[in-house]
Amino acid sequence: MSADEHLHPGDAPVQTGVSVYLGDGGGTTLEVVCDGVSQRSKGSIWERAVDCLARPSPRGPFAVAKHFMILVYETRLVTDADHRFLETYSVKVSCDEKFAYASVGTANLQTELAPLPYLIGDDVVTISRSVLTAASRRRFH
């Protein structure tokens, strides 16, 4: 039995994760671009999500796309085999020639972020970092 197995669920460490996918989520499959995790405990889920993409796996290079999705989730690591989801956000991103438009969704909420300028040629991870930084300035509860 590991030391983690003796933790009360409320005392267990929290892990934030981010996955970036190509596409708009309308199809049956999504292509994973990268994943990242953070066990940092300070800041909002959005600040930790930005931290996740500081060291994504794989390291790149990453695709350039007009439509992609970002999944942001937070789990409590009760044991090695027991991860409890605390929060999950789906962020759909569409890019035109100058701006990225992001829609943040949960089971009960859909919020549009203000359009974000980007440079032609920015990859989906670069734009994802900008979107997550913008989301960190908003309140979603």
SVG drawing of the C-alpha trace seen along z (x, -y; Angstrom):
<svg xmlns="http://www.w3.org/2000/svg" viewBox="-26 -41 36 43">
<polyline fill="none" stroke="black" stroke-width="0.4" points="0.0,0.0 1.4,-3.4 1.4,-6.4 -1.2,-8.0 -3.7,-5.2 -4.0,-6.5 -4.9,-10.0 -8.4,-11.3 -9.9,-12.2 -10.0,-15.9 -6.3,-15.9 -5.1,-14.1 -3.0,-16.1 -4.8,-17.8 -3.5,-17.4 -4.4,-19.7 -4.3,-18.4 -4.7,-19.8 -5.1,-18.1 -5.2,-19.9 -7.0,-18.2 -7.4,-19.1 -10.9,-19.6 -14.1,-21.1 -15.4,-18.1 -18.1,-17.5 -16.7,-14.2 -16.3,-10.8 -12.6,-11.1 -10.2,-13.8 -6.4,-13.9 -4.4,-14.6 -1.8,-17.3 -0.3,-17.3 -1.0,-16.8 0.4,-18.4 0.0,-18.1 0.8,-20.2 0.7,-19.3 1.2,-22.9 -1.3,-23.8 -1.4,-27.6 -3.4,-29.7 -6.6,-29.0 -7.3,-26.0 -6.6,-28.3 -3.2,-29.4 -2.3,-25.8 -3.5,-24.9 -1.1,-27.5 1.6,-25.8 0.6,-22.4 1.4,-23.7 4.8,-25.0 6.1,-21.4 3.7,-19.6 4.2,-16.1 5.2,-15.7 7.4,-18.8 6.4,-19.8 6.5,-21.1 2.7,-21.5 0.1,-21.9 -1.4,-25.1 -5.2,-24.8 -8.4,-26.9 -10.4,-24.7 -9.2,-22.9 -10.3,-22.0 -8.7,-22.3 -9.8,-20.0 -8.9,-21.3 -9.5,-19.0 -8.6,-18.7 -8.5,-15.5 -7.8,-14.5 -5.3,-11.7 -6.8,-9.6 -4.7,-6.5 -2.6,-5.4 -5.8,-3.8 -8.4,-6.3 -8.5,-9.7 -11.6,-11.8 -12.6,-14.5 -13.2,-17.8 -13.6,-20.2 -13.7,-19.7 -13.8,-22.4 -14.0,-22.0 -12.7,-25.0 -13.6,-25.2 -11.4,-27.5 -11.9,-28.9 -9.5,-31.1 -10.1,-33.5 -7.4,-35.6 -6.7,-37.8 -8.5,-36.6 -9.0,-33.4 -12.6,-32.9 -12.9,-30.7 -16.0,-29.2 -15.6,-27.7 -18.1,-25.0 -19.0,-22.8 -22.0,-20.6 -24.0,-23.7 -22.2,-26.7 -21.2,-28.1 -19.1,-31.3 -17.5,-33.2 -14.1,-34.8 -13.3,-38.1 -11.6,-37.6 -7.8,-37.1 -5.4,-38.4 -2.8,-36.0 -0.2,-35.9 -0.7,-33.9 1.5,-30.8 1.0,-30.5 0.5,-26.9 -2.4,-25.5 -0.4,-25.3 0.8,-28.9 -2.9,-30.0 -4.0,-27.6 -1.6,-29.3 -3.2,-32.7 -6.7,-31.3 -5.9,-29.8 -4.3,-33.0 -7.4,-35.0 -9.6,-32.4 -7.5,-32.9 -8.8,-36.5 -12.5,-35.5 -14.7,-34.0 -16.6,-30.9 -18.3,-30.0"/>
</svg>
